[in-house]
Each structure stands twice: as structure tokens, then as C-alpha cells.
Amino acid sequence: MENSVARPRKRTMAYKRLTAGYCRIFGEIAENNPGIGAYLYVFLPDGTSFDELQNSLASCQEDALEEYGTPLHCWQAAPSVFR
């Protein structure tokens, strides 16, 4: 009889991710680890990109509205790339 050791299962977390396209500007919001916040990534047509860390998905959406004019209704849920 073999000696088998029970190994703990790795917990996988589904991180929230949103994407939006508006007036040739593409944006992505990706949730980070709990307690850290969310990143707003913005890609402009000329190839310039920006990223910034905010406290939440909602604050990223508000910042995108204020800084880049991306309306709140443009944000759509996207599959998480982290599992």
C-alpha cells in the first residue's frame, strides 16, 4: 500500500475584468488581489498607453469617464485572464 499525502488544493480566484471601446480609445480595467484595488489601462489610437492603480473597479470607471470621456455604459464584463 502506497503512502499518499493529501495535498491542499490550490484556490483559484476569478478576478473581475471590464473592457470598453469608445471614440477609438480602448480601455481595460483589471481587478488586482483583494485589498489592492484595480488597474485602469487605456490605449490611444496613436499607440500611447496609460495605466494607473485605483481603489476599485468603480473608481477606475469614474476616472476613465473624467479623463478620457469613456461613458459608464460602455464597460462590459470580460473573461478573466487569471484563474
C-alpha positions as CSV (number, residue, x, y, z in Angstrom):
1,M,0.0,0.0,0.0
2,E,1.3,3.4,-1.0
3,N,1.7,6.2,1.4
4,S,-0.4,9.0,0.0
5,V,-0.3,12.5,1.3
6,A,-3.3,14.7,0.8
7,R,-2.2,17.9,-0.8
8,P,-4.2,21.1,-0.3
9,R,-6.0,22.2,-3.4
10,K,-4.8,25.4,-4.9
11,R,-7.6,28.0,-4.6
12,T,-8.3,29.8,-7.9
13,M,-9.8,33.3,-7.9
14,A,-11.7,34.8,-10.7
15,Y,-10.7,38.4,-11.0
16,K,-13.1,40.8,-12.4
17,R,-12.2,42.4,-15.8
18,L,-14.0,45.0,-17.8
19,T,-13.3,46.3,-21.3
20,A,-14.6,49.3,-23.3
21,G,-14.1,50.9,-26.6
22,Y,-15.2,54.5,-27.2
23,C,-14.1,57.0,-29.8
24,R,-11.2,55.0,-30.9
25,I,-9.9,54.7,-27.3
26,F,-9.7,51.2,-25.9
27,G,-9.8,50.6,-22.1
28,E,-9.4,47.7,-19.8
29,I,-10.0,47.5,-16.0
30,A,-8.5,44.6,-14.2
31,E,-9.1,43.7,-10.6
32,N,-5.9,43.0,-8.6
33,N,-5.5,40.9,-5.5
34,P,-8.1,41.7,-2.8
35,G,-7.2,44.8,-0.8
36,I,-5.0,46.2,-3.5
37,G,-7.5,47.7,-5.9
38,A,-7.9,47.7,-9.7
39,Y,-5.8,48.8,-12.6
40,L,-7.1,51.1,-15.4
41,Y,-5.3,50.5,-18.7
42,V,-6.0,53.0,-21.6
43,F,-4.8,52.5,-25.2
44,L,-5.0,55.5,-27.5
45,P,-5.1,55.3,-31.3
46,D,-1.5,56.7,-31.7
47,G,-0.1,53.8,-29.7
48,T,0.2,55.6,-26.4
49,S,-0.9,53.7,-23.3
50,F,-1.5,54.6,-19.7
51,D,-2.1,52.6,-16.6
52,E,-3.0,53.6,-13.1
53,L,-4.0,51.9,-9.9
54,Q,-7.3,52.9,-8.3
55,N,-9.1,51.6,-5.2
56,S,-11.9,49.8,-7.0
57,L,-13.4,49.0,-10.4
58,A,-15.9,51.8,-9.9
59,S,-13.2,54.4,-9.3
60,C,-11.5,53.2,-12.5
61,Q,-14.7,53.7,-14.4
62,E,-15.1,57.2,-13.0
63,D,-11.6,58.1,-13.8
64,A,-12.0,56.9,-17.4
65,L,-15.1,59.0,-17.7
66,E,-13.4,62.1,-16.3
67,E,-10.0,61.8,-18.0
68,Y,-10.9,60.1,-21.3
69,G,-14.6,60.6,-21.8
70,T,-15.5,56.9,-21.7
71,P,-19.2,56.6,-20.6
72,L,-20.0,54.2,-17.8
73,H,-22.4,52.3,-20.0
74,C,-19.6,51.3,-22.4
75,W,-17.9,49.0,-19.9
76,Q,-18.7,45.3,-20.4
77,A,-17.6,42.3,-18.4
78,A,-14.8,40.3,-20.0
79,P,-13.4,36.9,-19.1
80,S,-10.7,37.0,-16.5
81,V,-7.2,36.0,-17.8
82,F,-6.3,34.8,-14.3
83,R,-7.8,31.6,-12.9
